Amino acid sequence: MPTAKKLQPNLDDLLRKTIALLDRWKIPYLLIGGLAVGIVGEARATQDVDLIIAVPLTDIDSISKRARAAGFSIANASLEEARMTGALRLTWGGLHVDVIFTSTEFEQSAFSRKQRVQLAGCSIDVPTPEDLILLKLVPGRRKDFFDIESILLRHHGKLDLKYLEHWVQRLADEMEDVRMWDTLQRLLKDTKTRAT
């Protein structure tokens, strides 16, 4: 994996601070969101850090206490809201870190396949291209589809399509959302056309 371009200093600082804390706390994580897309796909502007952590949601109180002690503020309206969404939003220096607690078998699979890259002067764990595609398919926002296209184009002809299709079928079944399967097939077809 190539090293991504240098980030703006304040985002560099936030990323280094966050990763250093997770490493110190021995919490496994995966960088996702715009920063991960910049490494795995094509760079795009972002002003936050998005992570999945391999910690059960029942540990949210402990994580939030440790984050506050490290200088972060909790941006969620309440920890109860964070429990309901499965995500804790931390703020530091006007920027934020979205921390998603691992809850699915697929996320566990993504952790088992993680890759280590260099970014902003530290070693960071990121998902494989296939896993980042799947993580982006779940919310299915417009920007997620652009991110998926950039990953598909960059890794055209090198992706494990059987793995992708296995997990998108399982996720679509679990979420009762056939859109995920149809979207992946459309994006694969569109990317193949653009890449040839």
C-alpha positions in Angstrom: 0.0 0.0 0.0 1.4 3.4 -0.8 1.6 6.2 1.7 -1.1 8.8 1.5 -0.4 12.5 1.0 0.3 14.7 4.0 -2.8 15.9 5.8 -3.4 19.4 7.1 -1.5 19.8 10.4 -4.5 20.0 12.7 -5.9 16.8 11.3 -2.5 15.2 11.5 -2.4 16.1 15.2 -5.9 14.7 15.8 -5.0 11.5 14.0 -1.7 11.0 15.8 -3.4 11.7 19.2 -6.2 9.3 18.5 -4.1 6.4 17.3 -1.6 6.9 20.1 -4.4 6.6 22.7 -5.9 3.5 21.0 -2.4 1.9 20.9 -1.8 2.7 24.5 -5.2 1.3 25.5 -4.5 -1.8 23.4 -7.8 -1.3 21.5 -7.8 -2.8 18.0 -9.2 -0.3 15.5 -9.7 0.2 11.7 -9.4 3.7 10.2 -12.4 4.2 7.8 -14.1 7.2 6.2 -12.4 9.8 4.1 -8.9 9.2 5.4 -9.0 5.5 4.7 -10.4 6.2 1.2 -7.4 8.5 0.6 -5.1 5.5 1.3 -7.1 2.7 -0.3 -8.8 4.7 -3.1 -8.5 8.3 -4.2 -7.7 11.2 -1.9 -10.6 13.5 -1.0 -11.1 16.3 1.4 -12.1 15.4 4.9 -12.0 17.1 8.3 -12.6 14.2 10.7 -11.3 10.8 11.8 -13.6 7.8 11.5 -12.8 4.5 13.2 -14.3 1.2 14.1 -13.0 -0.3 17.3 -13.1 -3.9 18.4 -14.8 -3.2 21.7 -18.3 -4.1 22.7 -20.8 -1.3 23.1 -21.1 -2.2 26.8 -17.7 -0.6 27.3 -18.9 2.8 26.1 -18.8 4.3 29.6 -15.2 3.3 30.1 -14.1 4.5 26.7 -15.8 7.9 27.1 -14.2 8.4 30.6 -10.8 7.6 29.2 -11.4 9.9 26.2 -12.4 12.8 28.5 -9.3 12.2 30.6 -7.2 12.5 27.4 -8.7 15.9 26.6 -11.6 14.9 24.3 -15.1 16.1 24.7 -18.2 14.0 24.0 -20.3 15.5 21.3 -23.2 13.1 21.5 -26.3 14.5 23.2 -26.0 11.7 25.7 -24.3 8.3 26.2 -27.7 6.8 25.8 -27.9 8.3 22.3 -24.5 6.8 21.6 -25.6 3.4 22.8 -28.6 3.5 20.5 -26.5 4.5 17.4 -23.5 2.4 18.3 -21.2 5.4 17.7 -19.4 7.8 20.0 -18.5 11.3 18.6 -15.4 12.8 20.3 -14.3 16.4 19.7 -10.8 17.9 20.0 -9.6 21.3 18.8 -12.8 21.9 16.7 -12.5 18.6 14.9 -14.2 15.3 15.6 -13.5 11.6 15.8 -16.4 9.2 15.1 -15.9 5.9 17.0 -18.1 3.0 15.9 -18.2 0.0 18.2 -17.9 -3.4 16.5 -21.2 -5.3 16.4 -21.2 -7.6 13.4 -19.6 -10.7 12.2 -18.5 -8.9 9.0 -16.7 -6.2 11.0 -14.8 -9.0 12.8 -13.8 -10.4 9.4 -12.6 -7.0 8.4 -10.4 -6.8 11.5 -8.9 -10.2 10.8 -7.8 -8.9 7.3 -6.5 -5.4 8.3 -3.5 -3.8 6.7 -0.9 -1.5 8.3 0.1 1.7 6.5 2.0 4.9 7.3 0.1 8.1 7.6 0.8 11.4 9.4 4.0 9.9 10.9 2.4 6.9 12.5 1.5 3.3 11.7 -2.3 2.9 11.2 -4.6 -0.1 10.6 -6.9 0.2 7.6 -9.3 -2.2 6.0 -8.6 -4.1 2.8 -10.1 -2.5 -0.3 -12.8 -5.2 -0.3 -13.7 -4.5 3.3 -13.7 -0.7 2.9 -16.1 -1.1 -0.1 -18.4 -3.2 2.1 -18.2 -0.7 5.0 -19.2 2.0 2.5 -22.1 0.0 1.0 -23.8 -0.2 4.4 -24.7 3.5 4.9 -25.0 3.9 1.1 -24.8 7.7 0.9 -23.9 9.4 -2.3 -20.4 10.2 -1.2 -20.0 6.5 -0.2 -20.7 5.5 -3.8 -18.1 7.9 -5.1 -15.6 6.5 -2.6 -16.5 2.9 -3.7 -16.0 3.9 -7.3 -12.5 5.3 -6.5 -11.5 2.1 -4.7 -12.9 -0.1 -7.6 -11.0 1.9 -10.2 -7.7 1.9 -8.3 -7.9 -1.9 -7.6 -9.5 -2.9 -10.9 -8.7 -6.6 -11.7 -7.1 -7.1 -8.3 -10.1 -7.4 -6.0 -11.4 -10.6 -4.4 -14.9 -10.5 -6.0 -16.0 -13.8 -4.4 -15.3 -12.3 -0.9 -17.1 -9.1 -1.9 -20.1 -10.9 -3.2 -20.3 -13.3 -0.3 -20.4 -10.6 2.3 -22.6 -8.2 0.4 -25.2 -11.0 0.0 -25.0 -11.8 3.7 -25.2 -8.1 4.7 -28.2 -7.6 2.3 -30.0 -10.6 3.8 -29.3 -9.5 7.4 -30.4 -6.0 6.7 -33.2 -7.1 4.4 -31.9 -4.6 1.9 -31.5 -5.9 -1.7 -30.3 -2.5 -2.7 -26.8 -3.3 -1.5 -26.4 -6.3 -3.9 -27.9 -4.3 -6.8 -25.6 -1.3 -6.0 -22.5 -3.3 -5.9 -23.3 -5.0 -9.2 -24.0 -1.7 -10.9 -20.8 -0.1 -9.5 -18.7 -3.1 -10.6 -20.2 -2.9 -14.1 -19.7 0.9 -14.4 -16.1 0.6 -13.1 -15.3 -2.2 -15.6 -16.6 0.0 -18.4 -14.5 3.0 -17.3 -11.4 1.0 -16.7 -11.3 -0.6 -20.2 
